[in-house]
Amino acid sequence: MGHYASPEEAYGAFFERFTAKDAEGWAECMSYPHVRVSPPREGATARTASRFYATAEDYAAAADWTPFEAAGWVRTEGIEPTRLHESAEMVHLLGGWTRFNAADEPIRSNRVTYLLTRLESGWGIQARFGIDSWTEGEDASESERAAVEVVHGAIAAGTARDFEAHADCCHFPLTVVAPGQVVQIQTREELIEFESSRVGGEPAEVEAEVRAVQAGRTAVNVAITMQVGGRTTQELVLATLRDGKWGITAASAMAE
């Protein structure tokens, strides 16, 4: 559905259409299937970690500005985006937003990595990995450390082909995003079967650079540059804190 000439155009239109309360136009900023992944919330604002939309019609039908307006919202402004990883068909775009009230006072801000894909119609947002617990100026170093540690653990387990240990590093459902695809692995057992079925030959030597790029109290977006057998891949992982445990909730990878 996304029909924009560049990832940045789709990103800008996303906020313009949201502020205009244009449900159909907002939906047209996306690639489908589309998914929004973030740490789950409890209480009055409870929601699950993943919201999936198969079509633009599904997305537009779910659009609701009532809770935003109840909080005094009148507009949302996106921050200047930065390309983290890019290929011909996908860009991981570091971004985020601030919501403002009628007095032009900030209500809330967030940091999000937007996964833009180029399909037949053009560029659109395939997925959003949201931090949600981000606060400007807050020290998130402990969250960064824990998230990077769990990612290193997942890489080590995968390299050793210890699929059970690899699954222990994840939360479920685990969302995997590629151009035109959103795969949601529902259970630990399903991931073990998936990983074991697609690996063959001798294990290759792996070198990985892992760093946090966006962090809050309960979620961290982690960038990975991985070299496996002379091939370099760039990966984005959303690690979240759930029931006292950090784990990988979503991932997306592309070859250089």
Backbone as CSV, one residue per row, in Angstrom:
resi,resn,N_x,N_y,N_z,CA_x,CA_y,CA_z,C_x,C_y,C_z
1,MET,0.820,-1.210,0.000,0.000,0.000,0.000,0.853,1.259,0.000
2,GLY,1.983,1.237,0.745,2.851,2.407,0.768,3.266,2.802,-0.647
3,HIS,3.168,4.088,-0.961,3.422,4.511,-2.337,4.388,5.689,-2.399
4,TYR,5.195,5.867,-1.387,6.062,7.038,-1.307,7.389,6.794,-2.011
5,ALA,8.024,7.890,-2.451,9.256,7.785,-3.230,10.463,7.472,-2.366
6,SER,10.371,7.723,-1.060,11.493,7.452,-0.165,10.969,7.076,1.209
7,PRO,11.800,6.419,2.025,11.388,6.111,3.401,11.060,7.367,4.194
8,GLU,11.841,8.429,4.002,11.619,9.657,4.761,10.283,10.320,4.394
9,GLU,9.869,10.214,3.132,8.572,10.770,2.743,7.437,10.024,3.434
10,ALA,7.540,8.706,3.500,6.514,7.916,4.180,6.479,8.244,5.663
11,TYR,7.652,8.409,6.250,7.760,8.755,7.670,7.091,10.110,7.948
12,GLY,7.373,11.105,7.126,6.763,12.413,7.314,5.259,12.389,7.138
13,ALA,4.789,11.657,6.119,3.353,11.558,5.865,2.631,10.862,7.009
14,PHE,3.304,9.926,7.660,2.730,9.207,8.800,2.224,10.194,9.858
15,PHE,3.018,11.193,10.188,2.631,12.166,11.213,1.639,13.192,10.685
16,GLU,1.792,13.567,9.430,0.847,14.508,8.831,-0.559,13.926,8.805
17,ARG,-0.689,12.669,8.377,-2.011,12.037,8.281,-2.596,11.764,9.658
18,PHE,-1.720,11.436,10.620,-2.209,11.202,11.983,-2.759,12.499,12.574
19,THR,-2.021,13.585,12.414,-2.472,14.866,12.958,-3.757,15.333,12.278
20,ALA,-3.902,15.018,10.995,-5.122,15.382,10.256,-6.301,14.469,10.593
21,LYS,-6.069,13.446,11.385,-7.093,12.438,11.725,-7.709,11.833,10.457
22,ASP,-6.821,11.555,9.514,-7.199,10.973,8.220,-6.896,9.474,8.275
23,ALA,-7.892,8.676,8.659,-7.657,7.247,8.878,-7.181,6.547,7.611
24,GLU,-7.835,6.827,6.484,-7.449,6.164,5.239,-6.065,6.616,4.775
25,GLY,-5.802,7.914,4.873,-4.500,8.414,4.478,-3.388,7.907,5.381
26,TRP,-3.696,7.785,6.670,-2.728,7.237,7.626,-2.409,5.791,7.264
27,ALA,-3.457,5.029,6.955,-3.267,3.624,6.587,-2.437,3.478,5.321
28,GLU,-2.537,4.458,4.407,-1.789,4.394,3.148,-0.289,4.638,3.336
29,CYS,0.129,5.052,4.527,1.554,5.249,4.803,2.270,3.932,5.088
30,MET,1.503,2.855,5.236,2.065,1.586,5.669,2.270,0.610,4.508
31,SER,3.171,-0.353,4.741,3.243,-1.566,3.922,2.510,-2.664,4.681
32,TYR,1.924,-3.590,3.948,1.133,-4.648,4.598,1.629,-6.025,4.202
33,PRO,1.491,-6.964,5.164,0.952,-6.804,6.511,1.811,-5.866,7.346
34,HIS,1.179,-5.209,8.328,1.857,-4.216,9.165,1.760,-4.641,10.622
35,VAL,2.821,-4.340,11.381,2.813,-4.691,12.795,3.440,-3.571,13.608
36,ARG,2.874,-3.354,14.791,3.415,-2.398,15.740,3.762,-3.204,16.991
37,VAL,5.048,-3.213,17.375,5.502,-4.001,18.515,6.069,-3.063,19.578
38,SER,5.701,-3.301,20.827,6.180,-2.487,21.932,6.065,-3.297,23.213
39,PRO,6.650,-2.836,24.326,6.480,-3.579,25.573,5.016,-3.584,25.994
40,PRO,4.516,-4.703,26.497,3.118,-4.752,26.920,2.873,-3.851,28.117
41,ARG,1.638,-3.369,28.240,1.261,-2.522,29.366,0.123,-3.165,30.136
42,GLU,0.051,-2.847,31.426,-1.017,-3.341,32.279,-1.828,-2.165,32.810
43,GLY,-2.911,-2.480,33.515,-3.718,-1.439,34.128,-4.681,-0.798,33.152
44,ALA,-4.962,0.499,33.392,-5.986,1.206,32.613,-5.610,1.334,31.144
45,THR,-4.326,1.340,30.845,-3.871,1.470,29.454,-3.354,0.139,28.922
46,ALA,-3.898,-0.957,29.417,-3.397,-2.293,29.069,-3.471,-2.539,27.571
47,ARG,-2.458,-3.228,27.062,-2.465,-3.682,25.681,-1.405,-4.770,25.535
48,THR,-1.530,-5.533,24.469,-0.562,-6.588,24.203,0.680,-6.000,23.568
49,ALA,1.729,-6.836,23.454,2.998,-6.363,22.914,2.947,-6.147,21.415
50,SER,1.986,-6.742,20.714,1.984,-6.691,19.259,0.582,-6.403,18.728
51,ARG,0.509,-5.476,17.786,-0.756,-5.200,17.095,-0.526,-5.388,15.603
52,PHE,-1.267,-6.318,15.023,-1.048,-6.770,13.650,-2.223,-6.331,12.781
53,TYR,-1.906,-5.844,11.569,-2.929,-5.411,10.619,-2.632,-6.052,9.274
54,ALA,-3.536,-6.860,8.786,-3.314,-7.570,7.531,-3.472,-6.656,6.325
55,THR,-4.384,-5.674,6.409,-4.687,-4.815,5.265,-4.842,-3.364,5.706
56,ALA,-4.836,-2.456,4.716,-5.069,-1.043,4.999,-6.462,-0.822,5.563
57,GLU,-7.414,-1.611,5.115,-8.778,-1.493,5.629,-8.824,-1.828,7.118
58,ASP,-8.083,-2.859,7.516,-8.014,-3.224,8.936,-7.401,-2.089,9.754
59,TYR,-6.345,-1.496,9.206,-5.661,-0.428,9.935,-6.568,0.790,10.097
60,ALA,-7.197,1.205,9.007,-8.066,2.388,9.054,-9.244,2.169,9.992
61,ALA,-9.790,0.950,10.000,-10.939,0.657,10.853,-10.586,0.724,12.332
62,ALA,-9.325,0.455,12.662,-8.901,0.449,14.066,-8.470,1.834,14.556
63,ALA,-8.338,2.799,13.647,-7.861,4.130,14.035,-8.869,4.804,14.958
64,ASP,-8.386,5.378,16.068,-9.266,6.002,17.053,-8.488,7.124,17.749
65,TRP,-8.917,8.354,17.558,-8.230,9.492,18.161,-8.815,9.892,19.513
66,THR,-9.862,9.200,19.963,-10.540,9.565,21.210,-9.612,9.625,22.409
67,PRO,-8.793,8.583,22.678,-7.922,8.654,23.859,-6.877,9.754,23.778
68,PHE,-6.422,10.086,22.569,-5.434,11.152,22.417,-6.078,12.513,22.722
69,GLU,-7.268,12.725,22.178,-7.964,13.984,22.405,-8.370,14.137,23.872
70,ALA,-8.680,13.027,24.522,-9.024,13.079,25.946,-7.854,13.563,26.795
71,ALA,-6.633,13.337,26.299,-5.429,13.779,27.012,-5.013,15.189,26.602
72,GLY,-5.813,15.829,25.742,-5.523,17.195,25.322,-4.750,17.312,24.038
73,TRP,-4.520,16.192,23.356,-3.721,16.180,22.126,-4.379,16.970,21.006
74,VAL,-3.545,17.725,20.242,-4.030,18.365,19.021,-3.136,18.070,17.821
75,ARG,-1.858,17.738,18.074,-0.983,17.419,16.948,0.205,16.572,17.422
76,THR,0.827,15.869,16.460,2.028,15.084,16.730,3.117,15.505,15.761
77,GLU,4.310,15.683,16.277,5.444,16.092,15.456,6.536,15.030,15.532
78,GLY,6.977,14.533,14.382,8.044,13.555,14.348,9.413,14.207,14.490
79,ILE,10.363,13.487,15.099,11.720,14.004,15.178,12.425,13.742,13.841
80,GLU,13.545,14.389,13.630,14.313,14.183,12.404,14.817,12.737,12.376
81,PRO,14.480,11.970,11.333,14.855,10.555,11.309,16.292,10.344,10.847
82,THR,16.869,9.215,11.240,18.220,8.832,10.836,18.201,7.398,10.335
83,ARG,18.824,7.163,9.191,18.918,5.791,8.677,19.944,5.006,9.485
84,LEU,19.499,3.906,10.052,20.391,3.031,10.819,20.989,1.964,9.919
85,HIS,20.121,1.228,9.223,20.530,0.194,8.263,19.739,0.416,6.987
86,GLU,20.313,0.056,5.847,19.554,0.214,4.611,20.003,-0.775,3.544
87,SER,19.033,-1.175,2.748,19.257,-1.987,1.554,18.318,-1.449,0.484
88,ALA,18.296,-2.095,-0.677,17.434,-1.620,-1.756,15.956,-1.759,-1.411
89,GLU,15.630,-2.696,-0.524,14.230,-2.993,-0.239,13.791,-2.650,1.175
90,MET,14.738,-2.305,2.064,14.368,-2.052,3.450,15.295,-1.024,4.074
91,VAL,14.717,-0.186,4.948,15.484,0.768,5.743,14.983,0.707,7.183
92,HIS,15.927,0.600,8.131,15.616,0.753,9.551,15.857,2.218,9.898
93,LEU,14.791,2.931,10.214,14.848,4.379,10.375,14.625,4.740,11.842
94,LEU,15.660,5.311,12.474,15.533,5.754,13.857,14.709,7.030,13.893
95,GLY,13.638,7.009,14.659,12.773,8.179,14.731,12.060,8.256,16.065
96,GLY,10.971,8.982,16.064,10.173,9.145,17.277,9.279,10.351,17.140
97,TRP,8.609,10.723,18.205,7.612,11.785,18.105,7.350,12.454,19.444
98,THR,6.698,13.612,19.356,6.177,14.300,20.534,4.750,14.717,20.247
99,ARG,3.871,14.493,21.205,2.484,14.953,21.098,2.346,16.292,21.822
100,PHE,1.560,17.207,21.224,1.387,18.546,21.772,-0.092,18.828,22.038
101,ASN,-0.355,19.716,23.007,-1.728,20.154,23.283,-1.991,21.490,22.582
102,ALA,-3.164,22.062,22.835,-3.563,23.294,22.142,-2.676,24.480,22.501
103,ALA,-2.038,24.436,23.663,-1.114,25.495,24.075,0.285,25.259,23.539
104,ASP,0.426,24.275,22.656,1.712,23.895,22.067,2.702,23.412,23.119
105,GLU,2.171,22.793,24.171,2.998,22.200,25.216,3.127,20.702,24.960
106,PRO,4.317,20.134,25.151,4.482,18.690,24.939,3.721,17.877,25.973
107,ILE,3.029,16.852,25.499,2.291,15.947,26.384,3.098,14.691,26.657
108,ARG,3.640,14.135,25.591,4.382,12.889,25.710,5.298,12.721,24.510
109,SER,6.459,12.091,24.733,7.395,11.797,23.649,7.751,10.318,23.677
110,ASN,8.254,9.853,22.554,8.646,8.439,22.463,9.772,8.308,21.438
111,ARG,10.454,7.196,21.505,11.444,6.843,20.498,11.029,5.521,19.866
112,VAL,11.083,5.473,18.547,10.606,4.331,17.767,11.562,4.111,16.602
113,THR,11.841,2.857,16.270,12.511,2.566,15.010,11.449,2.090,14.025
114,TYR,11.410,2.749,12.875,10.427,2.452,11.833,11.096,1.583,10.776
115,LEU,10.452,0.489,10.407,10.980,-0.436,9.413,10.249,-0.174,8.105
116,LEU,10.912,0.537,7.202,10.327,0.913,5.924,10.708,-0.097,4.860
117,THR,9.748,-0.496,4.041,10.032,-1.430,2.957,9.527,-0.872,1.637
118,ARG,10.230,-1.236,0.581,9.822,-0.822,-0.762,9.190,-2.009,-1.457
119,LEU,7.880,-1.934,-1.618,7.140,-2.964,-2.340,6.804,-2.433,-3.735
120,GLU,5.936,-3.090,-4.450,5.656,-2.695,-5.842,5.139,-1.265,-5.955
121,SER,4.343,-0.823,-4.977,3.732,0.502,-5.059,4.632,1.616,-4.547
122,GLY,5.701,1.281,-3.840,6.595,2.291,-3.283,6.935,1.993,-1.833
123,TRP,7.501,3.001,-1.152,7.931,2.842,0.234,6.769,3.035,1.201
124,GLY,6.747,2.191,2.246,5.760,2.311,3.308,6.332,1.735,4.590
125,ILE,5.667,1.995,5.694,6.120,1.515,7.001,5.577,0.107,7.222
126,GLN,6.474,-0.871,7.228,6.070,-2.270,7.433,5.885,-2.588,8.915
127,ALA,6.689,-1.950,9.761,6.635,-2.253,11.192,7.161,-1.084,11.997
128,ARG,6.771,-1.058,13.266,7.272,-0.059,14.209,7.687,-0.787,15.479
129,PHE,8.944,-0.594,15.880,9.453,-1.152,17.133,9.541,0.006,18.119
130,GLY,8.559,0.085,19.030,8.443,1.221,19.934,9.068,0.981,21.290
131,ILE,9.656,2.038,21.856,10.229,1.951,23.190,9.148,2.167,24.247
132,ASP,8.348,3.212,24.102,7.200,3.528,24.958,7.563,3.951,26.377
133,SER,8.637,3.437,26.943,9.042,3.816,28.305,10.179,4.831,28.274
134,TRP,10.405,5.472,27.121,11.492,6.432,26.971,11.130,7.757,27.632
135,THR,12.079,8.326,28.385,11.925,9.647,28.991,13.201,10.427,28.728
136,GLU,13.058,11.610,28.174,14.229,12.416,27.834,15.074,12.697,29.073
137,GLY,16.368,12.458,28.943,17.291,12.736,30.033,17.412,11.641,31.063
138,GLU,16.570,10.619,30.993,16.610,9.546,31.983,17.751,8.572,31.664
139,ASP,18.433,8.121,32.702,19.526,7.173,32.527,18.956,5.782,32.250
140,ALA,19.191,5.281,31.041,18.688,3.963,30.651,19.827,2.970,30.487
141,SER,20.973,3.249,31.125,22.148,2.409,30.920,21.940,0.983,31.412
142,GLU,21.181,0.798,32.495,20.932,-0.562,32.985,20.088,-1.350,31.993
143,SER,19.087,-0.695,31.410,18.270,-1.353,30.387,19.119,-1.705,29.178
144,GLU,19.982,-0.788,28.766,20.865,-1.042,27.624,21.766,-2.244,27.890
145,ARG,22.343,-2.281,29.075,23.239,-3.387,29.426,22.496,-4.716,29.376
146,ALA,21.287,-4.760,29.979,20.529,-6.005,30.027,20.104,-6.451,28.632
147,ALA,19.691,-5.499,27.795,19.245,-5.841,26.440,20.404,-6.352,25.594
148,VAL,21.532,-5.676,25.658,22.708,-6.110,24.885,23.158,-7.490,25.363
149,GLU,23.090,-7.723,26.649,23.488,-9.032,27.196,22.607,-10.154,26.663
150,VAL,21.290,-9.934,26.607,20.401,-10.998,26.131,20.595,-11.225,24.635
151,VAL,20.916,-10.171,23.889,21.182,-10.335,22.455,22.472,-11.124,22.248
152,HIS,23.513,-10.804,23.009,24.753,-11.584,22.916,24.477,-13.051,23.254
153,GLY,23.637,-13.288,24.249,23.298,-14.668,24.604,22.591,-15.397,23.486
154,ALA,21.692,-14.700,22.801,20.972,-15.310,21.684,21.918,-15.628,20.532
155,ILE,22.863,-14.714,20.263,23.824,-14.947,19.187,24.712,-16.142,19.515
156,ALA,25.198,-16.207,20.752,26.062,-17.318,21.163,25.326,-18.647,21.077
157,ALA,24.067,-18.659,21.514,23.283,-19.895,21.469,23.005,-20.303,20.031
158,GLY,22.679,-19.330,19.183,22.435,-19.642,17.782,23.674,-20.158,17.083
159,THR,24.823,-19.549,17.394,26.080,-19.994,16.800,26.402,-21.428,17.205
160,ALA,26.116,-21.757,18.463,26.367,-23.108,18.967,25.259,-24.087,18.577
161,ARG,24.228,-23.566,17.940,23.051,-24.361,17.545,22.376,-25.009,18.745
162,ASP,22.390,-24.259,19.822,21.656,-24.644,21.028,20.311,-23.925,20.954
163,PHE,19.367,-24.537,20.239,18.120,-23.856,19.927,17.245,-23.637,21.162
164,GLU,17.365,-24.485,22.153,16.604,-24.286,23.378,17.116,-23.066,24.130
165,ALA,18.435,-22.918,24.218,19.008,-21.744,24.872,18.675,-20.472,24.095
166,HIS,18.656,-20.591,22.762,18.286,-19.442,21.941,16.846,-19.033,22.221
167,ALA,15.961,-19.983,22.314,14.552,-19.692,22.598,14.388,-19.074,23.977
168,ASP,15.242,-19.453,24.912,15.176,-18.891,26.263,15.492,-17.403,26.277
169,CYS,16.110,-16.907,25.218,16.454,-15.488,25.120,15.319,-14.660,24.520
170,CYS,14.188,-15.288,24.218,13.099,-14.614,23.498,11.820,-14.556,24.317
171,HIS,10.973,-13.582,23.975,9.593,-13.524,24.451,8.677,-13.915,23.287
172,PHE,7.484,-14.386,23.636,6.543,-14.825,22.606,5.197,-14.146,22.790
173,PRO,4.517,-13.854,21.656,4.951,-14.153,20.294,6.183,-13.356,19.910
174,LEU,7.037,-13.982,19.105,8.235,-13.350,18.566,7.917,-12.901,17.152
175,THR,8.067,-11.622,16.873,7.729,-11.063,15.570,8.984,-10.894,14.730
176,VAL,8.953,-11.403,13.502,10.073,-11.289,12.570,9.569,-10.564,11.320
177,VAL,10.277,-9.492,10.929,9.820,-8.632,9.836,10.808,-8.661,8.687
178,ALA,10.288,-8.816,7.465,11.055,-8.742,6.225,10.183,-8.008,5.207
179,PRO,10.746,-7.551,4.081,9.926,-6.843,3.100,8.701,-7.653,2.669
180,GLY,7.521,-7.092,2.917,6.278,-7.758,2.547,5.886,-8.906,3.451
181,GLN,6.610,-9.102,4.560,6.334,-10.252,5.429,6.381,-9.859,6.904
182,VAL,5.434,-10.371,7.650,5.455,-10.310,9.107,5.150,-11.708,9.607
183,VAL,6.123,-12.330,10.261,5.963,-13.674,10.803,5.887,-13.568,12.316
184,GLN,4.867,-14.156,12.901,4.735,-14.164,14.353,4.851,-15.603,14.854
185,ILE,5.957,-15.875,15.523,6.217,-17.205,16.087,5.613,-17.230,17.478
186,GLN,4.631,-18.087,17.664,3.778,-17.992,18.845,4.363,-18.609,20.102
187,THR,5.175,-19.653,19.952,5.629,-20.385,21.129,7.127,-20.698,21.057
188,ARG,7.677,-21.036,22.203,9.079,-21.447,22.304,9.323,-22.682,21.440
189,GLU,8.412,-23.639,21.490,8.549,-24.873,20.724,8.534,-24.608,19.227
190,GLU,7.705,-23.682,18.808,7.628,-23.334,17.387,8.945,-22.718,16.919
191,LEU,9.567,-21.882,17.763,10.846,-21.278,17.395,11.944,-22.329,17.299
192,ILE,11.980,-23.254,18.239,12.991,-24.317,18.212,12.866,-25.134,16.931
193,GLU,11.646,-25.465,16.560,11.418,-26.233,15.331,11.823,-25.424,14.102
194,PHE,11.465,-24.142,14.105,11.795,-23.262,12.980,13.307,-23.143,12.804
195,GLU,14.031,-22.882,13.895,15.475,-22.696,13.815,16.188,-23.989,13.401
196,SER,15.791,-25.109,13.983,16.464,-26.378,13.693,16.213,-26.847,12.269
197,SER,15.076,-26.462,11.678,14.734,-26.923,10.335,15.474,-26.168,9.243
198,ARG,15.982,-24.968,9.548,16.584,-24.146,8.494,18.107,-24.097,8.558
199,VAL,18.711,-24.842,9.464,20.162,-24.818,9.615,20.752,-26.106,9.083
200,GLY,21.783,-25.990,8.275,22.467,-27.164,7.738,23.958,-26.924,7.651
201,GLY,24.738,-27.984,7.483,26.185,-27.851,7.366,26.847,-27.561,8.688
202,GLU,28.139,-27.256,8.594,28.921,-26.980,9.791,28.685,-25.550,10.276
203,PRO,28.706,-25.328,11.591,28.561,-23.962,12.103,29.660,-23.056,11.571
204,ALA,29.282,-21.840,11.185,30.250,-20.871,10.672,30.719,-19.960,11.800
205,GLU,31.900,-19.391,11.626,32.410,-18.440,12.608,31.608,-17.146,12.525
206,VAL,31.238,-16.611,13.688,30.387,-15.425,13.745,31.107,-14.311,14.497
207,GLU,31.114,-13.132,13.899,31.587,-11.926,14.572,30.425,-10.949,14.614
208,ALA,30.158,-10.408,15.803,28.997,-9.533,15.937,29.332,-8.283,16.738
209,GLU,28.884,-7.152,16.222,28.940,-5.889,16.952,27.515,-5.562,17.398
210,VAL,27.324,-5.384,18.690,25.990,-5.189,19.250,25.968,-3.880,20.034
211,ARG,24.960,-3.035,19.755,24.866,-1.779,20.504,23.416,-1.331,20.606
212,ALA,23.086,-0.727,21.743,21.757,-0.155,21.943,21.662,1.159,21.192
213,VAL,20.525,1.381,20.509,20.355,2.623,19.745,19.188,3.464,20.254
214,GLN,18.243,2.863,20.936,17.135,3.582,21.581,16.781,2.804,22.843
215,ALA,16.609,3.493,23.971,16.407,2.755,25.215,15.460,3.485,26.155
216,GLY,14.639,2.681,26.855,13.787,3.173,27.915,13.863,2.217,29.087
217,ARG,12.929,2.348,30.007,12.951,1.500,31.205,12.634,0.048,30.897
218,THR,11.741,-0.202,29.927,11.274,-1.571,29.686,11.481,-2.050,28.258
219,ALA,12.176,-1.289,27.439,12.407,-1.710,26.055,13.649,-1.031,25.498
220,VAL,14.359,-1.754,24.640,15.566,-1.241,24.011,15.617,-1.740,22.572
221,ASN,15.856,-0.841,21.629,16.147,-1.246,20.259,17.656,-1.427,20.133
222,VAL,18.055,-2.601,19.629,19.456,-2.994,19.580,19.852,-3.220,18.127
223,ALA,20.963,-2.599,17.717,21.500,-2.773,16.366,22.613,-3.805,16.389
224,ILE,22.608,-4.688,15.397,23.612,-5.739,15.303,24.214,-5.718,13.901
225,THR,25.535,-5.717,13.836,26.240,-5.961,12.581,26.932,-7.303,12.738
226,MET,26.559,-8.259,11.890,27.024,-9.627,12.053,27.722,-10.107,10.788
227,GLN,28.884,-10.693,10.968,29.619,-11.285,9.861,29.660,-12.793,10.051
228,VAL,29.092,-13.501,9.091,29.012,-14.964,9.154,29.559,-15.516,7.845
229,GLY,30.676,-16.209,7.916,31.247,-16.813,6.723,31.511,-15.833,5.603
230,GLY,31.968,-14.630,5.948,32.271,-13.630,4.932,31.074,-12.818,4.480
231,ARG,29.904,-13.085,5.015,28.685,-12.363,4.640,28.266,-11.462,5.800
232,THR,27.959,-10.218,5.492,27.577,-9.252,6.517,26.072,-9.021,6.496
233,THR,25.450,-9.073,7.660,24.038,-8.737,7.792,23.884,-7.664,8.861
234,GLN,22.858,-6.843,8.674,22.487,-5.827,9.649,21.153,-6.241,10.248
235,GLU,21.066,-6.209,11.555,19.847,-6.670,12.215,19.399,-5.661,13.263
236,LEU,18.105,-5.546,13.399,17.500,-4.736,14.455,16.692,-5.656,15.347
237,VAL,16.884,-5.527,16.656,16.173,-6.355,17.627,15.512,-5.441,18.649
238,LEU,14.248,-5.706,18.961,13.572,-5.047,20.073,13.584,-6.001,21.259
239,ALA,14.299,-5.616,22.314,14.320,-6.403,23.549,13.432,-5.708,24.569
240,THR,12.606,-6.485,25.263,11.680,-5.909,26.239,11.778,-6.634,27.576
241,LEU,11.378,-5.932,28.624,11.340,-6.485,29.975,9.920,-6.950,30.255
242,ARG,9.789,-8.242,30.564,8.472,-8.813,30.836,8.583,-9.808,31.991
243,ASP,7.763,-9.618,33.000,7.776,-10.509,34.172,9.178,-10.637,34.762
244,GLY,9.888,-9.522,34.803,11.209,-9.490,35.402,12.331,-10.036,34.543
245,LYS,12.044,-10.385,33.282,13.053,-10.982,32.402,13.145,-10.208,31.098
246,TRP,14.391,-9.914,30.680,14.607,-9.314,29.378,14.643,-10.400,28.311
247,GLY,14.003,-10.128,27.175,13.995,-11.078,26.074,13.745,-10.371,24.750
248,ILE,14.089,-11.040,23.670,13.884,-10.509,22.328,12.419,-10.686,21.947
249,THR,11.773,-9.583,21.573,10.350,-9.593,21.224,10.124,-9.470,19.719
250,ALA,11.078,-8.827,19.030,10.919,-8.643,17.584,12.298,-8.485,16.955
251,ALA,12.378,-8.816,15.655,13.652,-8.732,14.952,13.433,-8.517,13.465
252,SER,14.438,-7.918,12.827,14.419,-7.728,11.388,15.861,-7.694,10.918
253,ALA,16.157,-8.373,9.820,17.532,-8.451,9.321,17.576,-8.184,7.832
254,MET,18.721,-7.663,7.376,18.933,-7.452,5.951,20.400,-7.671,5.644
255,ALA,20.680,-8.152,4.430,22.051,-8.328,3.993,22.583,-7.032,3.424
256,GLU,23.849,-6.761,3.662,24.440,-5.557,3.088,24.521,-5.680,1.572
